[in-house]
């Protein structure tokens, strides 16, 4: 499944809103896992893209391929 940066932001915003409504107090930790496509050997590129708001060159085939949101167990 391929989604755009705008779609991912909307999904995260909707999930965050839904989760905040369900909470009665405190915070819940969630782990967001993404599978991204980038040029080989460009690990720094991935980190920079995340820090800059997931700016990918979609014309070159880069982007978010899959994502998953899971609640983490309390520590």
Secondary structure, 3 states (H helix, E strand, C coil): CCECHHHHHHHHHHHHHHHHHHCCCCCCCEEEEEEEECCCCCHHHHHHHHHCCCCCCHHHCCEEEEEEEEECCCC
